Amino acid sequence: MCSADAGDGVKARRVLFSLDLPAIDLRTALDALDNFERAIVEHDDRPVVAARRLRCLAVLDGIIGG
């Protein structure tokens, strides 16, 4: 079972909002973060959580890398 601090999600959202991203990039990043957090809450399956985590990181890398 995975554990996560709910405060980490709040911190991540604050960072995203502080980046002054275009609305479409911000929405994409928030959707990826929401999906990752949902996997943590709803699944006990580590491969699902890991896959959503990697997808979230890929989205963020794509946005930051431009």
PQR file of N, CA, C, O and H, with PARSE charges and radii, in Angstrom:
ATOM      1  N   MET A   1       0.837  -1.188   0.000 -0.4000 1.5000
ATOM      2  CA  MET A   1       0.000   0.000   0.000 -0.0000 2.0000
ATOM      3  C   MET A   1       0.883   1.253   0.000  0.5500 1.7000
ATOM      4  O   MET A   1       1.896   1.303   0.697 -0.5500 1.4000
ATOM      5  N   CYS A   2       0.505   2.229  -0.760 -0.4000 1.5000
ATOM      6  CA  CYS A   2       1.279   3.464  -0.871 -0.0000 2.0000
ATOM      7  C   CYS A   2       0.760   4.489   0.124  0.5500 1.7000
ATOM      8  O   CYS A   2      -0.424   4.521   0.461 -0.5500 1.4000
ATOM      9  H   CYS A   2      -0.318   2.188  -1.326  0.4000 1.0000
ATOM     10  N   SER A   3       1.661   5.307   0.573 -0.4000 1.5000
ATOM     11  CA  SER A   3       1.237   6.414   1.424 -0.0000 2.0000
ATOM     12  C   SER A   3       1.774   7.704   0.838  0.5500 1.7000
ATOM     13  O   SER A   3       2.829   7.727   0.203 -0.5500 1.4000
ATOM     14  H   SER A   3       2.623   5.282   0.300  0.4000 1.0000
ATOM     15  N   ALA A   4       1.043   8.761   1.059 -0.4000 1.5000
ATOM     16  CA  ALA A   4       1.462  10.073   0.573 -0.0000 2.0000
ATOM     17  C   ALA A   4       0.922  11.130   1.510  0.5500 1.7000
ATOM     18  O   ALA A   4      -0.141  10.965   2.109 -0.5500 1.4000
ATOM     19  H   ALA A   4       0.187   8.743   1.575  0.4000 1.0000
ATOM     20  N   ASP A   5       1.646  12.190   1.629 -0.4000 1.5000
ATOM     21  CA  ASP A   5       1.230  13.312   2.452 -0.0000 2.0000
ATOM     22  C   ASP A   5       0.333  14.216   1.609  0.5500 1.7000
ATOM     23  O   ASP A   5       0.737  14.677   0.542 -0.5500 1.4000
ATOM     24  H   ASP A   5       2.510  12.324   1.142  0.4000 1.0000
ATOM     25  N   ALA A   6      -0.868  14.464   2.085 -0.4000 1.5000
ATOM     26  CA  ALA A   6      -1.796  15.314   1.332 -0.0000 2.0000
ATOM     27  C   ALA A   6      -1.220  16.702   1.092  0.5500 1.7000
ATOM     28  O   ALA A   6      -1.555  17.345   0.097 -0.5500 1.4000
ATOM     29  H   ALA A   6      -1.196  14.089   2.952  0.4000 1.0000
ATOM     30  N   GLY A   7      -0.372  17.165   1.975 -0.4000 1.5000
ATOM     31  CA  GLY A   7       0.254  18.473   1.807 -0.0000 2.0000
ATOM     32  C   GLY A   7       1.134  18.557   0.581  0.5500 1.7000
ATOM     33  O   GLY A   7       1.319  19.638   0.022 -0.5500 1.4000
ATOM     34  H   GLY A   7      -0.100  16.643   2.783  0.4000 1.0000
ATOM     35  N   ASP A   8       1.683  17.424   0.153 -0.4000 1.5000
ATOM     36  CA  ASP A   8       2.529  17.420  -1.040 -0.0000 2.0000
ATOM     37  C   ASP A   8       1.745  17.828  -2.282  0.5500 1.7000
ATOM     38  O   ASP A   8       2.262  18.550  -3.135 -0.5500 1.4000
ATOM     39  H   ASP A   8       1.533  16.546   0.607  0.4000 1.0000
ATOM     40  N   GLY A   9       0.501  17.369  -2.386 -0.4000 1.5000
ATOM     41  CA  GLY A   9      -0.335  17.757  -3.518 -0.0000 2.0000
ATOM     42  C   GLY A   9      -0.634  19.246  -3.520  0.5500 1.7000
ATOM     43  O   GLY A   9      -0.648  19.891  -4.568 -0.5500 1.4000
ATOM     44  H   GLY A   9       0.081  16.782  -1.693  0.4000 1.0000
ATOM     45  N   VAL A  10      -0.872  19.779  -2.336 -0.4000 1.5000
ATOM     46  CA  VAL A  10      -1.129  21.219  -2.215 -0.0000 2.0000
ATOM     47  C   VAL A  10       0.111  22.009  -2.627  0.5500 1.7000
ATOM     48  O   VAL A  10       0.007  22.997  -3.354 -0.5500 1.4000
ATOM     49  H   VAL A  10      -0.861  19.255  -1.485  0.4000 1.0000
ATOM     50  N   LYS A  11       1.276  21.578  -2.166 -0.4000 1.5000
ATOM     51  CA  LYS A  11       2.531  22.250  -2.530 -0.0000 2.0000
ATOM     52  C   LYS A  11       2.759  22.192  -4.037  0.5500 1.7000
ATOM     53  O   LYS A  11       3.171  23.176  -4.652 -0.5500 1.4000
ATOM     54  H   LYS A  11       1.361  20.775  -1.575  0.4000 1.0000
ATOM     55  N   ALA A  12       2.487  21.027  -4.625 -0.4000 1.5000
ATOM     56  CA  ALA A  12       2.675  20.870  -6.071 -0.0000 2.0000
ATOM     57  C   ALA A  12       1.770  21.821  -6.842  0.5500 1.7000
ATOM     58  O   ALA A  12       2.197  22.420  -7.829 -0.5500 1.4000
ATOM     59  H   ALA A  12       2.152  20.227  -4.126  0.4000 1.0000
ATOM     60  N   ARG A  13       0.527  21.962  -6.400 -0.4000 1.5000
ATOM     61  CA  ARG A  13      -0.390  22.882  -7.071 -0.0000 2.0000
ATOM     62  C   ARG A  13       0.078  24.329  -6.944  0.5500 1.7000
ATOM     63  O   ARG A  13      -0.023  25.102  -7.897 -0.5500 1.4000
ATOM     64  H   ARG A  13       0.181  21.476  -5.598  0.4000 1.0000
ATOM     65  N   ARG A  14       0.589  24.695  -5.773 -0.4000 1.5000
ATOM     66  CA  ARG A  14       1.100  26.061  -5.592 -0.0000 2.0000
ATOM     67  C   ARG A  14       2.258  26.337  -6.540  0.5500 1.7000
ATOM     68  O   ARG A  14       2.351  27.420  -7.117 -0.5500 1.4000
ATOM     69  H   ARG A  14       0.672  24.067  -4.999  0.4000 1.0000
ATOM     70  N   VAL A  15       3.134  25.365  -6.697 -0.4000 1.5000
ATOM     71  CA  VAL A  15       4.265  25.525  -7.618 -0.0000 2.0000
ATOM     72  C   VAL A  15       3.753  25.688  -9.038  0.5500 1.7000
ATOM     73  O   VAL A  15       4.217  26.565  -9.767 -0.5500 1.4000
ATOM     74  H   VAL A  15       3.059  24.485  -6.229  0.4000 1.0000
ATOM     75  N   LEU A  16       2.800  24.853  -9.438 -0.4000 1.5000
ATOM     76  CA  LEU A  16       2.263  24.954 -10.797 -0.0000 2.0000
ATOM     77  C   LEU A  16       1.640  26.319 -11.057  0.5500 1.7000
ATOM     78  O   LEU A  16       1.860  26.913 -12.112 -0.5500 1.4000
ATOM     79  H   LEU A  16       2.424  24.141  -8.846  0.4000 1.0000
ATOM     80  N   PHE A  17       0.866  26.815 -10.102 -0.4000 1.5000
ATOM     81  CA  PHE A  17       0.236  28.119 -10.291 -0.0000 2.0000
ATOM     82  C   PHE A  17       1.262  29.248 -10.302  0.5500 1.7000
ATOM     83  O   PHE A  17       1.038  30.281 -10.934 -0.5500 1.4000
ATOM     84  H   PHE A  17       0.687  26.332  -9.245  0.4000 1.0000
ATOM     85  N   SER A  18       2.368  29.065  -9.620 -0.4000 1.5000
ATOM     86  CA  SER A  18       3.381  30.119  -9.573 -0.0000 2.0000
ATOM     87  C   SER A  18       4.224  30.182 -10.846  0.5500 1.7000
ATOM     88  O   SER A  18       4.958  31.150 -11.047 -0.5500 1.4000
ATOM     89  H   SER A  18       2.550  28.226  -9.107  0.4000 1.0000
ATOM     90  N   LEU A  19       4.134  29.178 -11.698 -0.4000 1.5000
ATOM     91  CA  LEU A  19       4.952  29.136 -12.912 -0.0000 2.0000
ATOM     92  C   LEU A  19       4.415  30.011 -14.035  0.5500 1.7000
ATOM     93  O   LEU A  19       5.088  30.187 -15.051 -0.5500 1.4000
ATOM     94  H   LEU A  19       3.538  28.392 -11.535  0.4000 1.0000
ATOM     95  N   ASP A  20       3.221  30.559 -13.876 -0.4000 1.5000
ATOM     96  CA  ASP A  20       2.623  31.413 -14.902 -0.0000 2.0000
ATOM     97  C   ASP A  20       2.539  30.678 -16.238  0.5500 1.7000
ATOM     98  O   ASP A  20       2.931  31.203 -17.280 -0.5500 1.4000
ATOM     99  H   ASP A  20       2.674  30.416 -13.051  0.4000 1.0000
ATOM    100  N   LEU A  21       2.019  29.453 -16.181 -0.4000 1.5000
ATOM    101  CA  LEU A  21       1.861  28.641 -17.380 -0.0000 2.0000
ATOM    102  C   LEU A  21       0.631  29.062 -18.156  0.5500 1.7000
ATOM    103  O   LEU A  21      -0.318  29.591 -17.578 -0.5500 1.4000
ATOM    104  H   LEU A  21       1.701  29.027 -15.335  0.4000 1.0000
ATOM    105  N   PRO A  22       0.637  28.831 -19.478 -0.5600 1.5000
ATOM    106  CA  PRO A  22      -0.600  29.035 -20.237  0.2800 2.0000
ATOM    107  C   PRO A  22      -1.695  28.124 -19.661  0.5500 1.7000
ATOM    108  O   PRO A  22      -1.397  27.058 -19.122 -0.5500 1.4000
ATOM    109  N   ALA A  23      -2.939  28.540 -19.777 -0.4000 1.5000
ATOM    110  CA  ALA A  23      -4.057  27.803 -19.183 -0.0000 2.0000
ATOM    111  C   ALA A  23      -4.094  26.339 -19.620  0.5500 1.7000
ATOM    112  O   ALA A  23      -4.373  25.458 -18.807 -0.5500 1.4000
ATOM    113  H   ALA A  23      -3.180  29.406 -20.215  0.4000 1.0000
ATOM    114  N   ILE A  24      -3.817  26.078 -20.885 -0.4000 1.5000
ATOM    115  CA  ILE A  24      -3.879  24.696 -21.377 -0.0000 2.0000
ATOM    116  C   ILE A  24      -2.809  23.831 -20.713  0.5500 1.7000
ATOM    117  O   ILE A  24      -3.078  22.682 -20.363 -0.5500 1.4000
ATOM    118  H   ILE A  24      -3.590  26.794 -21.545  0.4000 1.0000
ATOM    119  N   ASP A  25      -1.595  24.370 -20.535 -0.4000 1.5000
ATOM    120  CA  ASP A  25      -0.530  23.613 -19.877 -0.0000 2.0000
ATOM    121  C   ASP A  25      -0.851  23.388 -18.404  0.5500 1.7000
ATOM    122  O   ASP A  25      -0.604  22.309 -17.866 -0.5500 1.4000
ATOM    123  H   ASP A  25      -1.376  25.303 -20.819  0.4000 1.0000
ATOM    124  N   LEU A  26      -1.397  24.401 -17.762 -0.4000 1.5000
ATOM    125  CA  LEU A  26      -1.751  24.282 -16.349 -0.0000 2.0000
ATOM    126  C   LEU A  26      -2.833  23.221 -16.171  0.5500 1.7000
ATOM    127  O   LEU A  26      -2.753  22.395 -15.263 -0.5500 1.4000
ATOM    128  H   LEU A  26      -1.598  25.278 -18.199  0.4000 1.0000
ATOM    129  N   ARG A  27      -3.828  23.244 -17.024 -0.4000 1.5000
ATOM    130  CA  ARG A  27      -4.901  22.238 -16.925 -0.0000 2.0000
ATOM    131  C   ARG A  27      -4.355  20.832 -17.152  0.5500 1.7000
ATOM    132  O   ARG A  27      -4.726  19.904 -16.433 -0.5500 1.4000
ATOM    133  H   ARG A  27      -3.894  23.916 -17.762  0.4000 1.0000
ATOM    134  N   THR A  28      -3.487  20.666 -18.132 -0.4000 1.5000
ATOM    135  CA  THR A  28      -2.895  19.364 -18.412 -0.0000 2.0000
ATOM    136  C   THR A  28      -2.083  18.867 -17.213  0.5500 1.7000
ATOM    137  O   THR A  28      -2.177  17.699 -16.834 -0.5500 1.4000
ATOM    138  H   THR A  28      -3.185  21.420 -18.716  0.4000 1.0000
ATOM    139  N   ALA A  29      -1.294  19.752 -16.627 -0.4000 1.5000
ATOM    140  CA  ALA A  29      -0.483  19.382 -15.468 -0.0000 2.0000
ATOM    141  C   ALA A  29      -1.360  19.030 -14.268  0.5500 1.7000
ATOM    142  O   ALA A  29      -1.094  18.049 -13.573 -0.5500 1.4000
ATOM    143  H   ALA A  29      -1.217  20.700 -16.935  0.4000 1.0000
ATOM    144  N   LEU A  30      -2.392  19.816 -14.022 -0.4000 1.5000
ATOM    145  CA  LEU A  30      -3.287  19.537 -12.896 -0.0000 2.0000
ATOM    146  C   LEU A  30      -4.045  18.234 -13.102  0.5500 1.7000
ATOM    147  O   LEU A  30      -4.257  17.485 -12.148 -0.5500 1.4000
ATOM    148  H   LEU A  30      -2.608  20.613 -14.586  0.4000 1.0000
ATOM    149  N   ASP A  31      -4.459  17.952 -14.336 -0.4000 1.5000
ATOM    150  CA  ASP A  31      -5.133  16.687 -14.623 -0.0000 2.0000
ATOM    151  C   ASP A  31      -4.215  15.503 -14.357  0.5500 1.7000
ATOM    152  O   ASP A  31      -4.643  14.499 -13.786 -0.5500 1.4000
ATOM    153  H   ASP A  31      -4.287  18.560 -15.111  0.4000 1.0000
ATOM    154  N   ALA A  32      -2.958  15.615 -14.765 -0.4000 1.5000
ATOM    155  CA  ALA A  32      -2.001  14.533 -14.526 -0.0000 2.0000
ATOM    156  C   ALA A  32      -1.767  14.337 -13.033  0.5500 1.7000
ATOM    157  O   ALA A  32      -1.697  13.203 -12.559 -0.5500 1.4000
ATOM    158  H   ALA A  32      -2.610  16.430 -15.229  0.4000 1.0000
ATOM    159  N   LEU A  33      -1.647  15.430 -12.294 -0.4000 1.5000
ATOM    160  CA  LEU A  33      -1.463  15.351 -10.850 -0.0000 2.0000
ATOM    161  C   LEU A  33      -2.695  14.739 -10.184  0.5500 1.7000
ATOM    162  O   LEU A  33      -2.563  13.906  -9.288 -0.5500 1.4000
ATOM    163  H   LEU A  33      -1.705  16.351 -12.679  0.4000 1.0000
ATOM    164  N   ASP A  34      -3.884  15.144 -10.612 -0.4000 1.5000
ATOM    165  CA  ASP A  34      -5.122  14.571 -10.068 -0.0000 2.0000
ATOM    166  C   ASP A  34      -5.200  13.066 -10.315  0.5500 1.7000
ATOM    167  O   ASP A  34      -5.582  12.307  -9.425 -0.5500 1.4000
ATOM    168  H   ASP A  34      -3.991  15.821 -11.340  0.4000 1.0000
ATOM    169  N   ASN A  35      -4.840  12.637 -11.517 -0.4000 1.5000
ATOM    170  CA  ASN A  35      -4.865  11.206 -11.843 -0.0000 2.0000
ATOM    171  C   ASN A  35      -3.882  10.424 -10.982  0.5500 1.7000
ATOM    172  O   ASN A  35      -4.190   9.322 -10.527 -0.5500 1.4000
ATOM    173  H   ASN A  35      -4.529  13.253 -12.240  0.4000 1.0000
ATOM    174  N   PHE A  36      -2.714  10.986 -10.759 -0.4000 1.5000
ATOM    175  CA  PHE A  36      -1.719  10.341  -9.905 -0.0000 2.0000
ATOM    176  C   PHE A  36      -2.243  10.220  -8.474  0.5500 1.7000
ATOM    177  O   PHE A  36      -2.154   9.154  -7.866 -0.5500 1.4000
ATOM    178  H   PHE A  36      -2.464  11.881 -11.128  0.4000 1.0000
ATOM    179  N   GLU A  37      -2.786  11.308  -7.941 -0.4000 1.5000
ATOM    180  CA  GLU A  37      -3.316  11.270  -6.578 -0.0000 2.0000
ATOM    181  C   GLU A  37      -4.496  10.309  -6.465  0.5500 1.7000
ATOM    182  O   GLU A  37      -4.635   9.613  -5.459 -0.5500 1.4000
ATOM    183  H   GLU A  37      -2.859  12.174  -8.435  0.4000 1.0000
ATOM    184  N   ARG A  38      -5.338  10.267  -7.481 -0.4000 1.5000
ATOM    185  CA  ARG A  38      -6.471   9.343  -7.475 -0.0000 2.0000
ATOM    186  C   ARG A  38      -5.984   7.892  -7.430  0.5500 1.7000
ATOM    187  O   ARG A  38      -6.573   7.058  -6.743 -0.5500 1.4000
ATOM    188  H   ARG A  38      -5.225  10.832  -8.298  0.4000 1.0000
ATOM    189  N   ALA A  39      -4.921   7.599  -8.154 -0.4000 1.5000
ATOM    190  CA  ALA A  39      -4.360   6.250  -8.139 -0.0000 2.0000
ATOM    191  C   ALA A  39      -3.878   5.881  -6.740  0.5500 1.7000
ATOM    192  O   ALA A  39      -4.050   4.744  -6.299 -0.5500 1.4000
ATOM    193  H   ALA A  39      -4.442   8.277  -8.712  0.4000 1.0000
ATOM    194  N   ILE A  40      -3.281   6.833  -6.049 -0.4000 1.5000
ATOM    195  CA  ILE A  40      -2.812   6.573  -4.685 -0.0000 2.0000
ATOM    196  C   ILE A  40      -4.000   6.273  -3.773  0.5500 1.7000
ATOM    197  O   ILE A  40      -3.955   5.341  -2.970 -0.5500 1.4000
ATOM    198  H   ILE A  40      -3.141   7.756  -6.407  0.4000 1.0000
ATOM    199  N   VAL A  41      -5.054   7.062  -3.900 -0.4000 1.5000
ATOM    200  CA  VAL A  41      -6.211   6.924  -3.010 -0.0000 2.0000
ATOM    201  C   VAL A  41      -7.039   5.683  -3.342  0.5500 1.7000
ATOM    202  O   VAL A  41      -7.490   4.980  -2.438 -0.5500 1.4000
ATOM    203  H   VAL A  41      -5.091   7.819  -4.553  0.4000 1.0000
ATOM    204  N   GLU A  42      -7.239   5.414  -4.622 -0.4000 1.5000
ATOM    205  CA  GLU A  42      -8.186   4.375  -5.022 -0.0000 2.0000
ATOM    206  C   GLU A  42      -7.568   3.000  -5.242  0.5500 1.7000
ATOM    207  O   GLU A  42      -8.286   2.001  -5.232 -0.5500 1.4000
ATOM    208  H   GLU A  42      -6.873   5.985  -5.356  0.4000 1.0000
ATOM    209  N   HIS A  43      -6.268   2.926  -5.438 -0.4000 1.5000
ATOM    210  CA  HIS A  43      -5.664   1.640  -5.798 -0.0000 2.0000
ATOM    211  C   HIS A  43      -4.604   1.220  -4.793  0.5500 1.7000
ATOM    212  O   HIS A  43      -3.891   2.035  -4.208 -0.5500 1.4000
ATOM    213  H   HIS A  43      -5.685   3.738  -5.446  0.4000 1.0000
ATOM    214  N   ASP A  44      -4.540  -0.060  -4.629 -0.4000 1.5000
ATOM    215  CA  ASP A  44      -3.509  -0.654  -3.804 -0.0000 2.0000
ATOM    216  C   ASP A  44      -2.428  -1.244  -4.714  0.5500 1.7000
ATOM    217  O   ASP A  44      -1.456  -1.836  -4.246 -0.5500 1.4000
ATOM    218  H   ASP A  44      -5.120  -0.722  -5.104  0.4000 1.0000
ATOM    219  N   ASP A  45      -2.617  -1.074  -5.991 -0.4000 1.5000
ATOM    220  CA  ASP A  45      -1.780  -1.700  -6.999 -0.0000 2.0000
ATOM    221  C   ASP A  45      -0.583  -0.813  -7.338  0.5500 1.7000
ATOM    222  O   ASP A  45      -0.746   0.225  -7.980 -0.5500 1.4000
ATOM    223  H   ASP A  45      -3.407  -0.593  -6.371  0.4000 1.0000
ATOM    224  N   ARG A  46       0.586  -1.201  -6.923 -0.4000 1.5000
ATOM    225  CA  ARG A  46       1.788  -0.387  -7.141 -0.0000 2.0000
ATOM    226  C   ARG A  46       2.084  -0.078  -8.613  0.5500 1.7000
ATOM    227  O   ARG A  46       2.491   1.042  -8.924 -0.5500 1.4000
ATOM    228  H   ARG A  46       0.718  -2.044  -6.401  0.4000 1.0000
ATOM    229  N   PRO A  47       1.893  -1.036  -9.525 -0.5600 1.5000
ATOM    230  CA  PRO A  47       2.158  -0.696 -10.936  0.2800 2.0000
ATOM    231  C   PRO A  47       1.250   0.414 -11.469  0.5500 1.7000
ATOM    232  O   PRO A  47       1.688   1.215 -12.295 -0.5500 1.4000
ATOM    233  N   VAL A  48       0.002   0.478 -11.018 -0.4000 1.5000
ATOM    234  CA  VAL A  48      -0.904   1.540 -11.463 -0.0000 2.0000
ATOM    235  C   VAL A  48      -0.424   2.878 -10.927  0.5500 1.7000
ATOM    236  O   VAL A  48      -0.367   3.862 -11.664 -0.5500 1.4000
ATOM    237  H   VAL A  48      -0.355  -0.173 -10.348  0.4000 1.0000
ATOM    238  N   VAL A  49      -0.080   2.917  -9.647 -0.4000 1.5000
ATOM    239  CA  VAL A  49       0.410   4.154  -9.037 -0.0000 2.0000
ATOM    240  C   VAL A  49       1.698   4.592  -9.728  0.5500 1.7000
ATOM    241  O   VAL A  49       1.868   5.771 -10.040 -0.5500 1.4000
ATOM    242  H   VAL A  49      -0.126   2.117  -9.048  0.4000 1.0000
ATOM    243  N   ALA A  50       2.601   3.646  -9.965 -0.4000 1.5000
ATOM    244  CA  ALA A  50       3.880   3.974 -10.608 -0.0000 2.0000
ATOM    245  C   ALA A  50       3.666   4.502 -12.025  0.5500 1.7000
ATOM    246  O   ALA A  50       4.332   5.451 -12.440 -0.5500 1.4000
ATOM    247  H   ALA A  50       2.463   2.689  -9.711  0.4000 1.0000
ATOM    248  N   ALA A  51       2.748   3.899 -12.762 -0.4000 1.5000
ATOM    249  CA  ALA A  51       2.480   4.343 -14.136 -0.0000 2.0000
ATOM    250  C   ALA A  51       1.893   5.756 -14.154  0.5500 1.7000
ATOM    251  O   ALA A  51       2.269   6.578 -14.990 -0.5500 1.4000
ATOM    252  H   ALA A  51       2.207   3.128 -12.425  0.4000 1.0000
ATOM    253  N   ARG A  52       0.978   6.034 -13.236 -0.4000 1.5000
ATOM    254  CA  ARG A  52       0.383   7.382 -13.183 -0.0000 2.0000
ATOM    255  C   ARG A  52       1.418   8.406 -12.732  0.5500 1.7000
ATOM    256  O   ARG A  52       1.412   9.547 -13.196 -0.5500 1.4000
ATOM    257  H   ARG A  52       0.672   5.367 -12.557  0.4000 1.0000
ATOM    258  N   ARG A  53       2.295   8.005 -11.837 -0.4000 1.5000
ATOM    259  CA  ARG A  53       3.370   8.901 -11.390 -0.0000 2.0000
ATOM    260  C   ARG A  53       4.278   9.257 -12.564  0.5500 1.7000
ATOM    261  O   ARG A  53       4.603  10.426 -12.776 -0.5500 1.4000
ATOM    262  H   ARG A  53       2.300   7.079 -11.460  0.4000 1.0000
ATOM    263  N   LEU A  54       4.686   8.241 -13.325 -0.4000 1.5000
ATOM    264  CA  LEU A  54       5.555   8.487 -14.475 -0.0000 2.0000
ATOM    265  C   LEU A  54       4.868   9.355 -15.523  0.5500 1.7000
ATOM    266  O   LEU A  54       5.508  10.202 -16.146 -0.5500 1.4000
ATOM    267  H   LEU A  54       4.422   7.291 -13.153  0.4000 1.0000
ATOM    268  N   ARG A  55       3.568   9.146 -15.719 -0.4000 1.5000
ATOM    269  CA  ARG A  55       2.823   9.971 -16.670 -0.0000 2.0000
ATOM    270  C   ARG A  55       2.791  11.423 -16.200  0.5500 1.7000
ATOM    271  O   ARG A  55       2.957  12.346 -16.998 -0.5500 1.4000
ATOM    272  H   ARG A  55       3.048   8.458 -15.212  0.4000 1.0000
ATOM    273  N   CYS A  56       2.577  11.616 -14.912 -0.4000 1.5000
ATOM    274  CA  CYS A  56       2.558  12.964 -14.349 -0.0000 2.0000
ATOM    275  C   CYS A  56       3.915  13.638 -14.551  0.5500 1.7000
ATOM    276  O   CYS A  56       3.981  14.795 -14.966 -0.5500 1.4000
ATOM    277  H   CYS A  56       2.442  10.867 -14.263  0.4000 1.0000
ATOM    278  N   LEU A  57       4.982  12.921 -14.263 -0.4000 1.5000
ATOM    279  CA  LEU A  57       6.321  13.484 -14.440 -0.0000 2.0000
ATOM    280  C   LEU A  57       6.611  13.795 -15.906  0.5500 1.7000
ATOM    281  O   LEU A  57       7.244  14.804 -16.217 -0.5500 1.4000
ATOM    282  H   LEU A  57       4.928  11.981 -13.926  0.4000 1.0000
ATOM    283  N   ALA A  58       6.147  12.926 -16.805 -0.4000 1.5000
ATOM    284  CA  ALA A  58       6.358  13.165 -18.240 -0.0000 2.0000
ATOM    285  C   ALA A  58       5.637  14.429 -18.701  0.5500 1.7000
ATOM    286  O   ALA A  58       6.177  15.207 -19.487 -0.5500 1.4000
ATOM    287  H   ALA A  58       5.633  12.106 -16.552  0.4000 1.0000
ATOM    288  N   VAL A  59       4.417  14.628 -18.207 -0.4000 1.5000
ATOM    289  CA  VAL A  59       3.667  15.838 -18.559 -0.0000 2.0000
ATOM    290  C   VAL A  59       4.412  17.076 -18.065  0.5500 1.7000
ATOM    291  O   VAL A  59       4.579  18.050 -18.799 -0.5500 1.4000
ATOM    292  H   VAL A  59       3.979  13.996 -17.568  0.4000 1.0000
ATOM    293  N   LEU A  60       4.854  17.023 -16.821 -0.4000 1.5000
ATOM    294  CA  LEU A  60       5.580  18.166 -16.260 -0.0000 2.0000
ATOM    295  C   LEU A  60       6.892  18.411 -16.994  0.5500 1.7000
ATOM    296  O   LEU A  60       7.239  19.561 -17.266 -0.5500 1.4000
ATOM    297  H   LEU A  60       4.719  16.232 -16.225  0.4000 1.0000
ATOM    298  N   ASP A  61       7.621  17.355 -17.317 -0.4000 1.5000
ATOM    299  CA  ASP A  61       8.861  17.507 -18.081 -0.0000 2.0000
ATOM    300  C   ASP A  61       8.591  18.151 -19.438  0.5500 1.7000
ATOM    301  O   ASP A  61       9.350  19.008 -19.889 -0.5500 1.4000
ATOM    302  H   ASP A  61       7.339  16.422 -17.096  0.4000 1.0000
ATOM    303  N   GLY A  62       7.507  17.730 -20.080 -0.4000 1.5000
ATOM    304  CA  GLY A  62       7.154  18.290 -21.373 -0.0000 2.0000
ATOM    305  C   GLY A  62       6.833  19.773 -21.287  0.5500 1.7000
ATOM    306  O   GLY A  62       7.202  20.550 -22.168 -0.5500 1.4000
ATOM    307  H   GLY A  62       6.891  17.034 -19.713  0.4000 1.0000
ATOM    308  N   ILE A  63       6.146  20.160 -20.221 -0.4000 1.5000
ATOM    309  CA  ILE A  63       5.788  21.562 -20.052 -0.0000 2.0000
ATOM    310  C   ILE A  63       7.023  22.401 -19.724  0.5500 1.7000
ATOM    311  O   ILE A  63       7.235  23.465 -20.307 -0.5500 1.4000
ATOM    312  H   ILE A  63       5.846  19.529 -19.506  0.4000 1.0000
ATOM    313  N   ILE A  64       7.821  21.919 -18.802 -0.4000 1.5000
ATOM    314  CA  ILE A  64       9.010  22.660 -18.390 -0.0000 2.0000
ATOM    315  C   ILE A  64      10.043  22.716 -19.516  0.5500 1.7000
ATOM    316  O   ILE A  64      10.693  23.739 -19.729 -0.5500 1.4000
ATOM    317  H   ILE A  64       7.649  21.055 -18.329  0.4000 1.0000
ATOM    318  N   GLY A  65      10.184  21.600 -20.231 -0.4000 1.5000
ATOM    319  CA  GLY A  65      11.131  21.539 -21.342 -0.0000 2.0000
ATOM    320  C   GLY A  65      10.700  22.347 -22.543  0.5500 1.7000
ATOM    321  O   GLY A  65      11.506  22.681 -23.411 -0.5500 1.4000
ATOM    322  H   GLY A  65       9.656  20.768 -20.057  0.4000 1.0000
ATOM    323  N   GLY A  66       9.425  22.652 -22.580 -0.4000 1.5000
ATOM    324  CA  GLY A  66       8.897  23.547 -23.596 -0.0000 2.0000
ATOM    325  C   GLY A  66       8.661  22.966 -24.921  0.5500 1.7000
ATOM    326  O   GLY A  66       8.215  23.665 -25.831 -0.5500 1.4000
ATOM    327  H   GLY A  66       8.771  22.381 -21.874  0.4000 1.0000
TER
END
